[in-house]
Amino acid sequence: MPGVIERALRPGGVVVVEAFHRDATKGSSIGGAVVFDTGELPALFPHLRVVRYEEPIATADFGLDKVRLVRYCGERPE
């Protein structure tokens, strides 16, 4: 799927992802959410330039509690 996303982007187009880090599943259930390991998102999009990548403990846009997240923004080169 990441390859499909990369090819669908025009030059200068961006992908933005916020999701749970796998650590968020330790000690609590987050349902059927998608989780990512450390550094996994940049590795999934090797042809995109990383604009920003972070793994904060924060409140997600889609949640109420502070948990470990992954935030990624990648840009297709011009």
Biopython code that builds the backbone (N, CA, C, O; Angstrom):
import numpy as np
from Bio.PDB.StructureBuilder import StructureBuilder

atoms = [
    (1, "MET", "N", (0.804, -1.203, 0.000)),
    (1, "MET", "CA", (0.000, 0.000, 0.000)),
    (1, "MET", "C", (0.855, 1.280, 0.000)),
    (1, "MET", "O", (0.510, 2.232, -0.699)),
    (2, "PRO", "N", (1.965, 1.330, 0.766)),
    (2, "PRO", "CA", (2.769, 2.555, 0.714)),
    (2, "PRO", "C", (3.257, 2.896, -0.692)),
    (2, "PRO", "O", (3.316, 4.070, -1.057)),
    (3, "GLY", "N", (3.610, 1.873, -1.490)),
    (3, "GLY", "CA", (4.046, 2.131, -2.863)),
    (3, "GLY", "C", (2.950, 2.760, -3.698)),
    (3, "GLY", "O", (3.217, 3.631, -4.526)),
    (4, "VAL", "N", (1.730, 2.327, -3.488)),
    (4, "VAL", "CA", (0.578, 2.899, -4.198)),
    (4, "VAL", "C", (0.427, 4.369, -3.821)),
    (4, "VAL", "O", (0.170, 5.213, -4.679)),
    (5, "ILE", "N", (0.584, 4.665, -2.554)),
    (5, "ILE", "CA", (0.458, 6.053, -2.082)),
    (5, "ILE", "C", (1.563, 6.908, -2.676)),
    (5, "ILE", "O", (1.303, 8.011, -3.157)),
    (6, "GLU", "N", (2.799, 6.411, -2.650)),
    (6, "GLU", "CA", (3.916, 7.172, -3.222)),
    (6, "GLU", "C", (3.673, 7.486, -4.696)),
    (6, "GLU", "O", (3.888, 8.617, -5.133)),
    (7, "ARG", "N", (3.232, 6.501, -5.456)),
    (7, "ARG", "CA", (3.007, 6.709, -6.895)),
    (7, "ARG", "C", (1.827, 7.643, -7.162)),
    (7, "ARG", "O", (1.789, 8.315, -8.193)),
    (8, "ALA", "N", (0.874, 7.689, -6.247)),
    (8, "ALA", "CA", (-0.304, 8.545, -6.434)),
    (8, "ALA", "C", (-0.004, 10.020, -6.188)),
    (8, "ALA", "O", (-0.759, 10.891, -6.619)),
    (9, "LEU", "N", (1.091, 10.297, -5.499)),
    (9, "LEU", "CA", (1.426, 11.691, -5.195)),
    (9, "LEU", "C", (2.041, 12.389, -6.398)),
    (9, "LEU", "O", (2.847, 11.809, -7.126)),
    (10, "ARG", "N", (1.658, 13.619, -6.590)),
    (10, "ARG", "CA", (2.334, 14.458, -7.580)),
    (10, "ARG", "C", (3.616, 14.983, -6.949)),
    (10, "ARG", "O", (3.732, 14.995, -5.723)),
    (11, "PRO", "N", (4.580, 15.415, -7.752)),
    (11, "PRO", "CA", (5.767, 16.039, -7.179)),
    (11, "PRO", "C", (5.360, 17.190, -6.258)),
    (11, "PRO", "O", (4.554, 18.044, -6.627)),
    (12, "GLY", "N", (5.926, 17.196, -5.070)),
    (12, "GLY", "CA", (5.576, 18.208, -4.071)),
    (12, "GLY", "C", (4.406, 17.798, -3.189)),
    (12, "GLY", "O", (4.112, 18.475, -2.204)),
    (13, "GLY", "N", (3.725, 16.684, -3.531)),
    (13, "GLY", "CA", (2.602, 16.199, -2.722)),
    (13, "GLY", "C", (3.090, 15.613, -1.410)),
    (13, "GLY", "O", (4.226, 15.145, -1.321)),
    (14, "VAL", "N", (2.246, 15.633, -0.395)),
    (14, "VAL", "CA", (2.649, 15.153, 0.925)),
    (14, "VAL", "C", (1.707, 14.078, 1.461)),
    (14, "VAL", "O", (0.530, 14.013, 1.105)),
    (15, "VAL", "N", (2.261, 13.249, 2.318)),
    (15, "VAL", "CA", (1.523, 12.252, 3.089)),
    (15, "VAL", "C", (1.686, 12.643, 4.550)),
    (15, "VAL", "O", (2.802, 12.897, 5.005)),
    (16, "VAL", "N", (0.585, 12.692, 5.285)),
    (16, "VAL", "CA", (0.620, 12.998, 6.715)),
    (16, "VAL", "C", (-0.074, 11.858, 7.447)),
    (16, "VAL", "O", (-1.201, 11.487, 7.118)),
    (17, "VAL", "N", (0.617, 11.304, 8.451)),
    (17, "VAL", "CA", (0.066, 10.191, 9.222)),
    (17, "VAL", "C", (0.254, 10.472, 10.705)),
    (17, "VAL", "O", (1.334, 10.878, 11.135)),
    (18, "GLU", "N", (-0.797, 10.257, 11.484)),
    (18, "GLU", "CA", (-0.689, 10.211, 12.939)),
    (18, "GLU", "C", (-1.348, 8.908, 13.364)),
    (18, "GLU", "O", (-2.497, 8.643, 13.011)),
    (19, "ALA", "N", (-0.622, 8.099, 14.120)),
    (19, "ALA", "CA", (-1.134, 6.790, 14.534)),
    (19, "ALA", "C", (-0.516, 6.414, 15.875)),
    (19, "ALA", "O", (0.347, 7.118, 16.399)),
    (20, "PHE", "N", (-0.976, 5.289, 16.417)),
    (20, "PHE", "CA", (-0.416, 4.791, 17.665)),
    (20, "PHE", "C", (0.937, 4.142, 17.428)),
    (20, "PHE", "O", (1.147, 3.471, 16.417)),
    (21, "HIS", "N", (1.859, 4.348, 18.373)),
    (21, "HIS", "CA", (3.102, 3.591, 18.421)),
    (21, "HIS", "C", (2.774, 2.261, 19.095)),
    (21, "HIS", "O", (1.848, 2.188, 19.903)),
    (22, "ARG", "N", (3.516, 1.227, 18.775)),
    (22, "ARG", "CA", (3.260, -0.085, 19.377)),
    (22, "ARG", "C", (3.300, -0.020, 20.906)),
    (22, "ARG", "O", (2.596, -0.784, 21.567)),
    (23, "ASP", "N", (4.105, 0.872, 21.478)),
    (23, "ASP", "CA", (4.173, 1.011, 22.936)),
    (23, "ASP", "C", (2.816, 1.353, 23.545)),
    (23, "ASP", "O", (2.576, 1.054, 24.715)),
    (24, "ALA", "N", (1.934, 1.968, 22.780)),
    (24, "ALA", "CA", (0.615, 2.350, 23.295)),
    (24, "ALA", "C", (-0.235, 1.130, 23.620)),
    (24, "ALA", "O", (-1.226, 1.240, 24.342)),
    (25, "THR", "N", (0.142, -0.028, 23.095)),
    (25, "THR", "CA", (-0.638, -1.247, 23.350)),
    (25, "THR", "C", (-0.207, -1.946, 24.631)),
    (25, "THR", "O", (-0.880, -2.869, 25.088)),
    (26, "LYS", "N", (0.906, -1.517, 25.214)),
    (26, "LYS", "CA", (1.396, -2.153, 26.443)),
    (26, "LYS", "C", (0.562, -1.683, 27.629)),
    (26, "LYS", "O", (0.525, -0.492, 27.940)),
    (27, "GLY", "N", (-0.088, -2.603, 28.271)),
    (27, "GLY", "CA", (-0.853, -2.270, 29.465)),
    (27, "GLY", "C", (-2.252, -1.749, 29.219)),
    (27, "GLY", "O", (-3.004, -1.530, 30.170)),
    (28, "SER", "N", (-2.617, -1.545, 27.971)),
    (28, "SER", "CA", (-3.983, -1.089, 27.694)),
    (28, "SER", "C", (-4.389, -1.528, 26.289)),
    (28, "SER", "O", (-3.549, -1.802, 25.432)),
    (29, "SER", "N", (-5.672, -1.585, 26.088)),
    (29, "SER", "CA", (-6.200, -1.976, 24.788)),
    (29, "SER", "C", (-6.560, -0.727, 23.989)),
    (29, "SER", "O", (-7.181, 0.196, 24.515)),
    (30, "ILE", "N", (-6.173, -0.704, 22.733)),
    (30, "ILE", "CA", (-6.533, 0.428, 21.875)),
    (30, "ILE", "C", (-7.457, -0.028, 20.755)),
    (30, "ILE", "O", (-7.590, 0.640, 19.729)),
    (31, "GLY", "N", (-8.084, -1.163, 20.963)),
    (31, "GLY", "CA", (-9.023, -1.667, 19.962)),
    (31, "GLY", "C", (-8.299, -2.202, 18.746)),
    (31, "GLY", "O", (-7.202, -2.749, 18.857)),
    (32, "GLY", "N", (-8.905, -2.044, 17.594)),
    (32, "GLY", "CA", (-8.343, -2.563, 16.352)),
    (32, "GLY", "C", (-7.493, -1.553, 15.614)),
    (32, "GLY", "O", (-7.362, -1.625, 14.392)),
    (33, "ALA", "N", (-6.918, -0.618, 16.338)),
    (33, "ALA", "CA", (-6.152, 0.458, 15.707)),
    (33, "ALA", "C", (-4.877, -0.066, 15.043)),
    (33, "ALA", "O", (-4.329, -1.093, 15.444)),
    (34, "VAL", "N", (-4.429, 0.641, 14.047)),
    (34, "VAL", "CA", (-3.160, 0.351, 13.387)),
    (34, "VAL", "C", (-2.045, 0.902, 14.262)),
    (34, "VAL", "O", (-2.142, 2.020, 14.767)),
    (35, "VAL", "N", (-0.985, 0.119, 14.441)),
    (35, "VAL", "CA", (0.153, 0.561, 15.242)),
    (35, "VAL", "C", (1.431, 0.453, 14.413)),
    (35, "VAL", "O", (1.521, -0.350, 13.484)),
    (36, "PHE", "N", (2.412, 1.278, 14.766)),
    (36, "PHE", "CA", (3.692, 1.286, 14.064)),
    (36, "PHE", "C", (4.829, 1.199, 15.067)),
    (36, "PHE", "O", (4.716, 1.685, 16.192)),
    (37, "ASP", "N", (5.926, 0.578, 14.652)),
    (37, "ASP", "CA", (7.137, 0.505, 15.464)),
    (37, "ASP", "C", (7.997, 1.736, 15.210)),
    (37, "ASP", "O", (7.746, 2.501, 14.278)),
    (38, "THR", "N", (9.009, 1.918, 16.048)),
    (38, "THR", "CA", (9.940, 3.031, 15.901)),
    (38, "THR", "C", (10.574, 3.013, 14.510)),
    (38, "THR", "O", (11.119, 1.996, 14.081)),
    (39, "GLY", "N", (10.497, 4.139, 13.816)),
    (39, "GLY", "CA", (11.117, 4.283, 12.506)),
    (39, "GLY", "C", (10.416, 3.569, 11.361)),
    (39, "GLY", "O", (10.902, 3.601, 10.230)),
    (40, "GLU", "N", (9.297, 2.932, 11.625)),
    (40, "GLU", "CA", (8.631, 2.144, 10.580)),
    (40, "GLU", "C", (8.047, 3.009, 9.464)),
    (40, "GLU", "O", (8.160, 2.654, 8.291)),
    (41, "LEU", "N", (7.430, 4.127, 9.804)),
    (41, "LEU", "CA", (6.797, 4.950, 8.757)),
    (41, "LEU", "C", (7.804, 5.510, 7.755)),
    (41, "LEU", "O", (7.563, 5.403, 6.552)),
    (42, "PRO", "N", (8.918, 6.099, 8.187)),
    (42, "PRO", "CA", (9.887, 6.550, 7.174)),
    (42, "PRO", "C", (10.397, 5.399, 6.302)),
    (42, "PRO", "O", (10.661, 5.587, 5.115)),
    (43, "ALA", "N", (10.536, 4.212, 6.891)),
    (43, "ALA", "CA", (11.002, 3.058, 6.116)),
    (43, "ALA", "C", (9.955, 2.593, 5.103)),
    (43, "ALA", "O", (10.305, 2.059, 4.051)),
    (44, "LEU", "N", (8.680, 2.791, 5.415)),
    (44, "LEU", "CA", (7.618, 2.390, 4.485)),
    (44, "LEU", "C", (7.546, 3.293, 3.253)),
    (44, "LEU", "O", (7.037, 2.888, 2.207)),
    (45, "PHE", "N", (8.055, 4.511, 3.382)),
    (45, "PHE", "CA", (8.012, 5.477, 2.279)),
    (45, "PHE", "C", (9.437, 5.911, 1.910)),
    (45, "PHE", "O", (9.792, 7.075, 2.095)),
    (46, "PRO", "N", (10.254, 4.990, 1.391)),
    (46, "PRO", "CA", (11.666, 5.302, 1.154)),
    (46, "PRO", "C", (11.915, 6.357, 0.083)),
    (46, "PRO", "O", (12.986, 6.964, 0.063)),
    (47, "HIS", "N", (10.955, 6.588, -0.803)),
    (47, "HIS", "CA", (11.169, 7.554, -1.882)),
    (47, "HIS", "C", (10.662, 8.949, -1.540)),
    (47, "HIS", "O", (10.747, 9.860, -2.364)),
    (48, "LEU", "N", (10.139, 9.119, -0.338)),
    (48, "LEU", "CA", (9.659, 10.437, 0.079)),
    (48, "LEU", "C", (10.698, 11.100, 0.973)),
    (48, "LEU", "O", (11.412, 10.433, 1.721)),
    (49, "ARG", "N", (10.768, 12.416, 0.882)),
    (49, "ARG", "CA", (11.644, 13.194, 1.763)),
    (49, "ARG", "C", (10.902, 13.387, 3.085)),
    (49, "ARG", "O", (9.755, 13.834, 3.101)),
    (50, "VAL", "N", (11.560, 13.048, 4.189)),
    (50, "VAL", "CA", (10.931, 13.218, 5.498)),
    (50, "VAL", "C", (10.921, 14.706, 5.841)),
    (50, "VAL", "O", (11.972, 15.324, 6.010)),
    (51, "VAL", "N", (9.730, 15.263, 5.939)),
    (51, "VAL", "CA", (9.568, 16.660, 6.338)),
    (51, "VAL", "C", (9.588, 16.739, 7.859)),
    (51, "VAL", "O", (10.207, 17.628, 8.444)),
    (52, "ARG", "N", (8.891, 15.781, 8.493)),
    (52, "ARG", "CA", (8.862, 15.731, 9.954)),
    (52, "ARG", "C", (8.520, 14.314, 10.390)),
    (52, "ARG", "O", (7.669, 13.648, 9.801)),
    (53, "TYR", "N", (9.210, 13.874, 11.440)),
    (53, "TYR", "CA", (8.906, 12.581, 12.046)),
    (53, "TYR", "C", (9.144, 12.704, 13.536)),
    (53, "TYR", "O", (10.194, 13.178, 13.969)),
    (54, "GLU", "N", (8.168, 12.278, 14.320)),
    (54, "GLU", "CA", (8.326, 12.320, 15.770)),
    (54, "GLU", "C", (7.516, 11.203, 16.408)),
    (54, "GLU", "O", (6.582, 10.668, 15.811)),
    (55, "GLU", "N", (7.893, 10.865, 17.629)),
    (55, "GLU", "CA", (7.216, 9.824, 18.397)),
    (55, "GLU", "C", (6.925, 10.349, 19.804)),
    (55, "GLU", "O", (7.509, 9.866, 20.774)),
    (56, "PRO", "N", (6.038, 11.320, 19.923)),
    (56, "PRO", "CA", (5.779, 11.925, 21.231)),
    (56, "PRO", "C", (4.824, 11.098, 22.089)),
    (56, "PRO", "O", (4.107, 10.227, 21.596)),
    (57, "ILE", "N", (4.837, 11.395, 23.374)),
    (57, "ILE", "CA", (3.763, 10.948, 24.259)),
    (57, "ILE", "C", (2.823, 12.137, 24.320)),
    (57, "ILE", "O", (3.159, 13.188, 24.867)),
    (58, "ALA", "N", (1.654, 11.958, 23.758)),
    (58, "ALA", "CA", (0.730, 13.084, 23.593)),
    (58, "ALA", "C", (-0.694, 12.570, 23.447)),
    (58, "ALA", "O", (-0.936, 11.369, 23.328)),
    (59, "THR", "N", (-1.617, 13.503, 23.460)),
    (59, "THR", "CA", (-3.012, 13.178, 23.194)),
    (59, "THR", "C", (-3.218, 13.240, 21.689)),
    (59, "THR", "O", (-2.979, 14.272, 21.061)),
    (60, "ALA", "N", (-3.657, 12.144, 21.124)),
    (60, "ALA", "CA", (-3.875, 12.091, 19.677)),
    (60, "ALA", "C", (-5.104, 12.892, 19.293)),
    (60, "ALA", "O", (-5.973, 13.153, 20.126)),
    (61, "ASP", "N", (-5.172, 13.277, 18.043)),
    (61, "ASP", "CA", (-6.365, 13.953, 17.528)),
    (61, "ASP", "C", (-7.590, 13.060, 17.645)),
    (61, "ASP", "O", (-8.720, 13.550, 17.654)),
    (62, "PHE", "N", (-7.372, 11.756, 17.735)),
    (62, "PHE", "CA", (-8.464, 10.789, 17.734)),
    (62, "PHE", "C", (-8.650, 10.099, 19.084)),
    (62, "PHE", "O", (-9.311, 9.063, 19.154)),
    (63, "GLY", "N", (-8.073, 10.660, 20.170)),
    (63, "GLY", "CA", (-8.174, 10.013, 21.471)),
    (63, "GLY", "C", (-8.308, 11.003, 22.610)),
    (63, "GLY", "O", (-8.324, 12.216, 22.400)),
    (64, "LEU", "N", (-8.403, 10.471, 23.816)),
    (64, "LEU", "CA", (-8.567, 11.308, 25.000)),
    (64, "LEU", "C", (-7.395, 11.203, 25.962)),
    (64, "LEU", "O", (-7.177, 12.112, 26.762)),
    (65, "ASP", "N", (-6.638, 10.119, 25.903)),
    (65, "ASP", "CA", (-5.542, 9.888, 26.834)),
    (65, "ASP", "C", (-4.197, 10.145, 26.168)),
    (65, "ASP", "O", (-4.065, 10.078, 24.946)),
    (66, "LYS", "N", (-3.191, 10.443, 27.010)),
    (66, "LYS", "CA", (-1.836, 10.585, 26.491)),
    (66, "LYS", "C", (-1.242, 9.198, 26.285)),
    (66, "LYS", "O", (-1.218, 8.373, 27.197)),
    (67, "VAL", "N", (-0.770, 8.964, 25.085)),
    (67, "VAL", "CA", (-0.141, 7.693, 24.715)),
    (67, "VAL", "C", (1.014, 7.996, 23.763)),
    (67, "VAL", "O", (1.153, 9.119, 23.279)),
    (68, "ARG", "N", (1.832, 6.993, 23.504)),
    (68, "ARG", "CA", (2.917, 7.185, 22.545)),
    (68, "ARG", "C", (2.350, 7.105, 21.133)),
    (68, "ARG", "O", (1.626, 6.170, 20.790)),
    (69, "LEU", "N", (2.687, 8.089, 20.333)),
    (69, "LEU", "CA", (2.201, 8.205, 18.960)),
    (69, "LEU", "C", (3.363, 8.191, 17.981)),
    (69, "LEU", "O", (4.524, 8.304, 18.374)),
    (70, "VAL", "N", (3.041, 8.054, 16.720)),
    (70, "VAL", "CA", (3.985, 8.335, 15.641)),
    (70, "VAL", "C", (3.333, 9.384, 14.752)),
    (70, "VAL", "O", (2.154, 9.286, 14.413)),
    (71, "ARG", "N", (4.104, 10.372, 14.386)),
    (71, "ARG", "CA", (3.632, 11.418, 13.470)),
    (71, "ARG", "C", (4.644, 11.529, 12.339)),
    (71, "ARG", "O", (5.847, 11.655, 12.567)),
    (72, "TYR", "N", (4.130, 11.479, 11.122)),
    (72, "TYR", "CA", (5.002, 11.460, 9.948)),
    (72, "TYR", "C", (4.449, 12.381, 8.880)),
    (72, "TYR", "O", (3.247, 12.410, 8.617)),
    (73, "CYS", "N", (5.347, 13.129, 8.275)),
    (73, "CYS", "CA", (5.012, 13.918, 7.096)),
    (73, "CYS", "C", (6.130, 13.689, 6.086)),
    (73, "CYS", "O", (7.296, 13.972, 6.362)),
    (74, "GLY", "N", (5.766, 13.176, 4.915)),
    (74, "GLY", "CA", (6.733, 12.926, 3.857)),
    (74, "GLY", "C", (6.292, 13.596, 2.570)),
    (74, "GLY", "O", (5.100, 13.664, 2.273)),
    (75, "GLU", "N", (7.256, 14.091, 1.809)),
    (75, "GLU", "CA", (6.964, 14.819, 0.571)),
    (75, "GLU", "C", (7.611, 14.123, -0.620)),
    (75, "GLU", "O", (8.764, 13.699, -0.555)),
    (76, "ARG", "N", (6.856, 14.011, -1.705)),
    (76, "ARG", "CA", (7.426, 13.468, -2.942)),
    (76, "ARG", "C", (8.317, 14.545, -3.560)),
    (76, "ARG", "O", (7.875, 15.676, -3.761)),
    (77, "PRO", "N", (9.557, 14.203, -3.859)),
    (77, "PRO", "CA", (10.470, 15.196, -4.437)),
    (77, "PRO", "C", (9.953, 15.748, -5.766)),
    (77, "PRO", "O", (9.244, 15.067, -6.507)),
    (78, "GLU", "N", (10.319, 16.980, -6.043)),
    (78, "GLU", "CA", (9.922, 17.655, -7.299)),
    (78, "GLU", "C", (10.685, 17.064, -8.465)),
    (78, "GLU", "O", (10.499, 17.490, -9.605)),
]
sb = StructureBuilder()
sb.init_structure("model")
sb.init_model(0)
sb.init_chain("A")
sb.init_seg("    ")
for serial, (resi, resn, name, xyz) in enumerate(atoms, 1):
    if name == "N":
        sb.init_residue(resn, " ", resi, " ")
    sb.init_atom(name, np.array(xyz, "f"), 0.0, 1.0, " ", f" {name:<3s}", serial, name[0])
structure = sb.get_structure()
